[in-house]
Amino acid sequence: MPTALGATKYKVLHNFGASNDGNFPSGPLLLGEGGVLYGVTGGGPGQYGYGVAFELMPQGNGKWSEIILHTFAMGDGNPWGALVRDRAANLYGTTDGGPVSNSEAFQLSPTSGGWSFSILYADGAGPGLVLDELGDLYGAIGPGNYFGIGAIGELSPGSNGWAYTDLANFNPTVGYGPPAPPIWDDHGNPYGTTLDGGIAHTPCWTSEGCGVVFRMTPNGDSTWTYHILHRFASFPSDGQTPGGLVMDRSGDLYGVTALGGWQEHGRVLKFTPSAGGRWKETVLYDFPNCANGCLPGGTLAFDKAGNLYGEASGGPGNCGGYACGVIFKLTAQAGGKWKYSVLHKFNGADGGFPYGGTLDGKGNIYGTTKAFGKHGYGVAFEITP
């Protein structure tokens, strides 16, 4: 059973929607040096409001100041997903919509006069990117052999700009539509999920398919093999429509599904490698109802003690006729059990519909909400344990 609210402190760092500010945050926050936070919004100032990239900087008086790094125009598209940062302090992200295709990968670079914006790739890019130690970018990039964003791709910097490499292609059978960029294990193998594809019949709720968990392995000749580790909706109570993945030190995978479970309110799941190359699925938490959260989304996050944090719909509050959402915590117990607790229930005045799960070294949690707050256009928040 879920426990009551923990002894945590919730604080709104910034209310979006003031004059010349961004509207409707469109992804999690990135934690930079000195506690600076970076993120994007899907809407913003100007005639059409294509969004902004922003920086939130902590001040000595406990307040936070916002700097707009870039205001997206019609030719840029709307940013979505989290930003990533390289060692030279450049920021990278993606847009949903742009001048050449349905979405793009972009770079923001600090200069003496502000931040410069450049498009790296303009033939499809899913929400967010991941950066390796060599400075290469990976994600759902490129059209592939299927409609829309149909490939896992790599962008590599060079003297003639950024070179694109198609690593694997999606289709309805093997999955398509990743909700987040892939993650890597210690051997250089990427793992990810897709929202759609895979099993597309009952018990799956949609003919588009309920998603898969996948891994890619290098073949040694610059090609990759795509492996399906799990097809969601494999049995009646199985999870459906997953979020992103996170990996622990042992190589086990953790994630959420927005649907499925015994009450069809979603699940928190663990995938463990087993004999014969198979992966064992374990249910860490099955959401029983929506009073303390349900229909989880996004990507989980670990703290140093191994606790998991995530976001879900449900809870109290009235956010446009819907419950405003919660931030939850899962703590490992003896015997492989996990205890679920709610850290914060949003009420609309303090935001609604959260993106959560960015932790600092002290265990503070940072996130945004898609909407509501003081101006109605979302907030950036901190939860202090």
C-alpha positions as CSV (number, residue, x, y, z in Angstrom):
1,M,0.0,0.0,0.0
2,P,1.2,3.5,-0.7
3,T,2.4,5.6,2.2
4,A,1.5,9.2,3.1
5,L,3.4,12.2,2.0
6,G,7.0,12.2,3.2
7,A,8.7,14.9,5.2
8,T,9.8,16.9,2.2
9,K,9.7,20.5,1.2
10,Y,8.3,21.7,-2.1
11,K,9.3,25.0,-3.6
12,V,8.4,26.7,-6.9
13,L,11.6,28.1,-8.4
14,H,10.0,29.8,-11.4
15,N,6.5,30.5,-12.8
16,F,6.5,30.5,-16.5
17,G,4.3,32.7,-18.6
18,A,5.3,36.2,-17.6
19,S,6.0,38.8,-20.2
20,N,8.6,37.6,-22.8
21,D,8.9,34.3,-20.9
22,G,8.5,30.7,-22.2
23,N,5.2,28.9,-21.8
24,F,4.5,25.2,-21.1
25,P,7.8,23.4,-20.3
26,S,8.4,20.6,-22.7
27,G,10.7,18.2,-20.9
28,P,12.8,17.5,-17.8
29,L,15.5,19.8,-16.5
30,L,19.3,19.4,-17.0
31,L,21.5,20.1,-14.0
32,G,24.7,22.0,-14.8
33,E,27.7,23.2,-12.9
34,G,27.0,25.3,-9.8
35,G,23.5,24.1,-9.6
36,V,22.3,25.9,-12.8
37,L,19.3,24.3,-14.4
38,Y,18.6,24.2,-18.2
39,G,15.4,23.4,-20.0
40,V,13.0,24.2,-22.8
41,T,9.4,25.3,-23.3
42,G,7.0,24.4,-26.1
43,G,5.5,27.8,-26.3
44,G,6.8,31.3,-25.7
45,P,6.8,35.0,-26.7
46,G,6.3,36.3,-30.2
47,Q,3.4,36.0,-32.6
48,Y,3.4,32.2,-32.9
49,G,5.2,31.2,-29.7
50,Y,7.6,28.4,-30.7
51,G,9.2,28.1,-27.3
52,V,12.5,29.0,-25.6
53,A,15.6,27.5,-24.2
54,F,16.2,28.8,-20.7
55,E,18.6,28.8,-17.8
56,L,17.6,29.0,-14.1
57,M,20.4,30.2,-11.8
58,P,20.3,30.0,-8.0
59,Q,20.8,33.3,-6.1
60,G,22.2,33.9,-2.7
61,N,18.9,34.9,-1.2
62,G,17.2,31.6,-2.0
63,K,15.6,33.0,-5.2
64,W,16.3,31.9,-8.8
65,S,16.8,34.1,-11.8
66,E,15.9,33.1,-15.4
67,I,17.9,33.8,-18.5
68,I,16.4,33.1,-22.0
69,L,19.2,31.5,-24.0
70,H,17.2,31.3,-27.3
71,T,13.8,32.1,-28.5
72,F,12.7,29.7,-31.2
73,A,11.2,31.1,-34.4
74,M,8.9,29.5,-37.0
75,G,12.0,28.1,-38.9
76,D,13.3,26.4,-35.7
77,G,10.3,24.4,-34.6
78,N,9.1,23.7,-31.0
79,P,11.8,22.3,-28.7
80,W,10.9,19.0,-26.8
81,G,12.7,16.7,-24.5
82,A,15.7,17.3,-22.2
83,L,18.8,19.2,-23.1
84,V,22.3,17.7,-22.9
85,R,25.6,19.5,-22.3
86,D,29.1,18.8,-23.4
87,R,32.5,19.6,-21.8
88,A,32.7,22.9,-23.7
89,A,29.3,24.0,-22.2
90,N,27.4,23.6,-25.5
91,L,23.8,22.5,-25.2
92,Y,22.1,20.1,-27.6
93,G,18.4,19.3,-28.1
94,T,15.7,18.6,-30.6
95,T,12.6,20.3,-32.0
96,D,9.2,18.9,-33.0
97,G,8.6,20.7,-36.3
98,G,11.0,22.8,-38.5
99,P,11.7,24.2,-41.9
100,V,13.0,21.0,-43.6
101,S,11.2,18.1,-41.9
102,N,9.0,17.3,-39.0
103,S,11.8,17.8,-36.4
104,E,15.5,18.7,-36.0
105,A,18.6,18.4,-33.8
106,F,20.1,21.7,-32.7
107,Q,23.1,23.1,-30.8
108,L,23.3,26.2,-28.5
109,S,26.8,27.5,-28.0
110,P,27.9,30.2,-25.4
111,T,29.6,33.3,-27.0
112,S,30.7,36.7,-25.7
113,G,27.4,38.1,-27.1
114,G,25.0,35.5,-25.8
115,W,24.2,32.1,-27.2
116,S,24.4,31.1,-30.9
117,F,21.9,28.7,-32.4
118,S,22.6,26.2,-35.2
119,I,20.8,23.3,-36.7
120,L,22.8,20.1,-36.8
121,Y,20.4,17.8,-38.6
122,A,17.0,18.4,-40.2
123,D,15.4,15.2,-41.2
124,G,13.7,14.0,-38.0
125,A,14.6,13.9,-34.3
126,G,12.7,12.5,-31.4
127,P,12.5,14.0,-27.9
128,G,16.0,14.6,-26.6
129,L,19.5,13.3,-27.3
130,V,22.3,11.5,-25.5
131,L,26.0,12.4,-25.7
132,D,28.9,10.0,-25.5
133,E,32.5,10.7,-24.3
134,L,33.7,11.4,-27.9
135,G,31.1,14.1,-28.4
136,D,28.8,12.1,-30.7
137,L,25.1,12.5,-30.3
138,Y,22.5,9.7,-30.4
139,G,18.8,9.4,-30.4
140,A,15.7,8.8,-32.4
141,I,17.2,10.6,-35.4
142,G,16.4,10.2,-39.1
143,P,13.4,9.0,-41.1
144,G,14.6,5.3,-41.4
145,N,12.5,3.1,-43.6
146,Y,9.2,4.0,-41.9
147,F,7.2,7.1,-41.6
148,G,8.2,10.0,-39.3
149,I,11.1,9.4,-37.0
150,G,12.0,5.9,-37.9
151,A,15.6,5.3,-36.9
152,I,18.2,5.3,-34.1
153,G,20.9,7.5,-35.5
154,E,24.3,9.0,-34.6
155,L,25.5,12.5,-35.3
156,S,29.3,12.9,-35.3
157,P,31.2,16.3,-35.4
158,G,33.7,16.8,-38.1
159,S,35.6,19.4,-40.1
160,N,32.6,19.6,-42.6
161,G,29.9,19.7,-40.0
162,W,28.0,16.9,-38.4
163,A,27.8,13.5,-40.2
164,Y,24.7,11.3,-39.8
165,T,24.8,7.5,-39.5
166,D,21.7,5.4,-39.5
167,L,22.2,2.6,-36.9
168,A,18.8,0.8,-36.8
169,N,15.4,1.2,-38.4
170,F,12.0,0.9,-36.8
171,N,8.8,-0.6,-38.1
172,P,5.5,-1.7,-36.6
173,T,6.8,-5.2,-35.9
174,V,10.0,-4.2,-34.0
175,G,8.6,-1.0,-32.5
176,Y,8.6,2.7,-33.3
177,G,8.3,6.0,-31.6
178,P,10.9,6.1,-28.8
179,P,9.7,8.3,-25.9
180,A,13.3,9.1,-24.8
181,P,16.8,8.8,-26.1
182,P,18.6,5.4,-25.5
183,I,20.9,4.7,-22.6
184,W,24.3,2.9,-22.6
185,D,25.7,0.0,-20.6
186,D,29.4,-0.3,-19.7
187,H,30.1,-2.3,-22.9
188,G,28.8,0.3,-25.3
189,N,25.4,-1.3,-26.0
190,P,22.4,1.1,-26.2
191,Y,19.0,0.2,-24.7
192,G,15.7,1.9,-25.2
193,T,11.9,1.6,-25.5
194,T,9.3,2.5,-28.1
195,L,5.8,3.8,-27.4
196,D,4.3,1.9,-30.3
197,G,4.8,-1.2,-32.3
198,G,5.3,-4.8,-31.2
199,I,2.1,-6.5,-30.1
200,A,-0.8,-4.8,-31.8
201,H,-3.8,-7.0,-30.7
202,T,-5.6,-7.8,-27.5
203,P,-4.5,-7.4,-24.7
204,C,-2.8,-4.3,-26.2
205,W,-5.2,-1.4,-26.0
206,T,-4.4,-0.1,-29.5
207,S,-3.8,-1.5,-33.0
208,E,-0.7,0.7,-33.2
209,G,1.1,-1.7,-30.7
210,C,2.0,-1.2,-27.1
211,G,5.8,-0.8,-27.4
212,V,9.0,-2.8,-26.8
213,V,12.2,-2.8,-24.9
214,F,15.2,-3.1,-27.2
215,R,19.0,-3.4,-27.1
216,M,21.5,-2.8,-29.9
217,T,24.9,-4.6,-30.2
218,P,27.8,-3.6,-32.5
219,N,28.8,-6.2,-35.2
220,G,32.3,-4.9,-35.5
221,D,31.9,-3.6,-39.1
222,S,30.1,-0.3,-38.3
223,T,26.7,-2.0,-38.3
224,W,24.4,-2.9,-35.4
225,T,22.0,-5.7,-34.6
226,Y,18.7,-4.7,-33.1
227,H,17.3,-7.1,-30.4
228,I,13.9,-7.0,-28.8
229,L,14.1,-7.8,-25.1
230,H,10.4,-7.5,-24.3
231,R,7.2,-6.9,-26.1
232,F,4.7,-5.1,-23.9
233,A,1.1,-6.5,-23.6
234,S,2.7,-10.0,-23.7
235,F,0.0,-11.2,-21.2
236,P,-3.2,-9.6,-19.9
237,S,-1.7,-7.8,-16.9
238,D,1.5,-6.8,-18.6
239,G,2.5,-3.1,-18.8
240,Q,1.6,-1.1,-22.0
241,T,3.0,2.1,-23.5
242,P,6.4,2.6,-21.7
243,G,8.4,5.6,-20.7
244,G,12.2,5.8,-20.9
245,L,14.8,3.5,-19.2
246,V,17.3,3.9,-16.4
247,M,20.0,1.3,-15.5
248,D,21.5,0.4,-12.1
249,R,25.1,-0.6,-11.5
250,S,24.4,-4.3,-12.1
251,G,23.0,-3.6,-15.6
252,D,19.3,-4.1,-14.6
253,L,16.8,-1.9,-16.4
254,Y,14.0,0.1,-14.8
255,G,11.0,1.9,-16.3
256,V,7.3,2.6,-16.2
257,T,4.3,1.9,-18.3
258,A,1.5,4.4,-18.5
259,L,-1.1,1.6,-18.9
260,G,-1.5,-2.1,-18.0
261,G,-1.3,-3.8,-14.7
262,W,-4.0,-5.5,-12.6
263,Q,-6.0,-2.3,-12.4
264,E,-4.9,-0.9,-15.7
265,H,-3.4,2.1,-14.0
266,G,0.2,1.5,-15.0
267,R,3.3,-0.2,-13.5
268,V,6.9,0.3,-12.4
269,L,9.0,-2.5,-13.9
270,K,12.5,-4.0,-13.6
271,F,14.2,-6.1,-16.4
272,T,17.0,-8.4,-15.4
273,P,19.2,-10.4,-17.8
274,S,18.9,-14.2,-17.3
275,A,20.1,-17.4,-18.9
276,G,19.9,-17.8,-22.6
277,G,20.0,-14.1,-23.4
278,R,16.5,-13.6,-22.0
279,W,15.3,-10.9,-19.7
280,K,13.1,-11.4,-16.7
281,E,10.4,-8.8,-16.0
282,T,9.6,-8.0,-12.4
283,V,6.8,-5.7,-11.2
284,L,8.1,-3.3,-8.5
285,Y,4.8,-1.5,-8.1
286,D,1.3,-1.9,-9.6
287,F,-0.7,1.3,-9.3
288,P,-4.0,0.3,-7.6
289,N,-5.9,3.5,-8.2
290,C,-5.3,7.2,-8.9
291,A,-5.6,8.7,-5.4
292,N,-1.9,8.5,-4.9
293,G,-0.8,8.5,-8.5
294,C,-1.4,6.5,-11.6
295,L,-0.6,6.3,-15.3
296,P,3.2,7.0,-14.7
297,G,5.3,8.5,-17.5
298,G,8.8,9.9,-18.3
299,T,12.0,8.3,-17.1
300,L,12.8,7.2,-13.5
301,A,15.8,8.5,-11.6
302,F,18.1,6.9,-9.0
303,D,19.6,8.6,-6.0
304,K,22.9,7.6,-4.3
305,A,21.1,5.2,-2.0
306,G,19.4,3.3,-4.8
307,N,15.9,4.9,-4.3
308,L,13.8,5.4,-7.5
309,Y,11.9,8.6,-8.3
310,G,9.2,9.2,-10.9
311,E,6.2,11.2,-12.0
312,A,2.6,10.1,-12.4
313,S,-0.9,11.4,-13.1
314,G,-3.6,11.2,-10.5
315,G,-3.7,12.7,-7.0
316,P,-5.9,15.6,-5.9
317,G,-6.4,19.0,-7.5
318,N,-8.4,20.1,-10.5
319,C,-6.2,20.9,-13.5
320,G,-8.6,21.5,-16.3
321,G,-10.8,18.7,-15.2
322,Y,-8.0,16.3,-14.5
323,A,-6.0,15.4,-11.4
324,C,-2.8,17.4,-11.3
325,G,-0.2,14.6,-10.8
326,V,2.3,13.5,-8.2
327,I,6.1,12.9,-7.7
328,F,6.7,9.5,-6.1
329,K,9.5,7.5,-4.6
330,L,10.2,3.8,-4.5
331,T,12.5,2.4,-1.7
332,A,13.9,-1.2,-1.9
333,Q,12.9,-3.4,1.0
334,A,13.9,-6.9,2.2
335,G,12.9,-9.8,0.0
336,G,12.9,-7.8,-3.2
337,K,9.9,-5.7,-2.3
338,W,9.6,-2.0,-2.9
339,K,7.8,0.6,-0.8
340,Y,5.9,3.3,-2.7
341,S,5.5,6.8,-1.2
342,V,4.3,10.1,-2.5
343,L,6.7,13.1,-2.2
344,H,4.3,15.8,-3.6
345,K,0.8,16.0,-4.8
346,F,0.3,19.0,-7.2
347,N,-2.8,21.2,-6.7
348,G,-2.7,23.4,-9.8
349,A,-1.6,26.6,-7.9
350,D,1.8,25.0,-7.6
351,G,1.8,23.5,-11.1
352,G,0.2,20.5,-12.8
353,F,1.2,17.5,-14.9
354,P,4.9,17.1,-13.9
355,Y,8.2,16.2,-15.6
356,G,10.3,15.1,-12.6
357,G,13.4,13.2,-11.7
358,T,16.5,15.4,-12.0
359,L,18.5,14.9,-8.8
360,D,21.6,16.7,-7.4
361,G,24.3,15.2,-5.2
362,K,22.3,16.1,-2.0
363,G,19.2,14.3,-3.2
364,N,17.2,17.4,-4.1
365,I,14.8,16.7,-7.0
366,Y,14.2,19.2,-9.8
367,G,11.5,19.2,-12.4
368,T,8.9,21.2,-14.3
369,T,5.2,21.0,-14.9
370,K,3.6,21.1,-18.3
371,A,1.1,23.7,-17.2
372,F,-0.7,25.6,-14.3
373,G,1.1,27.6,-11.6
374,K,0.8,31.3,-11.0
375,H,0.3,32.3,-14.7
376,G,-1.1,29.0,-15.9
377,Y,1.8,28.1,-18.1
378,G,3.8,25.7,-15.9
379,V,6.5,26.0,-13.2
380,A,10.0,24.8,-12.4
381,F,10.2,23.2,-8.9
382,E,12.5,21.8,-6.3
383,I,11.7,19.0,-3.8
384,T,14.1,18.9,-0.8
385,P,14.2,15.6,1.2
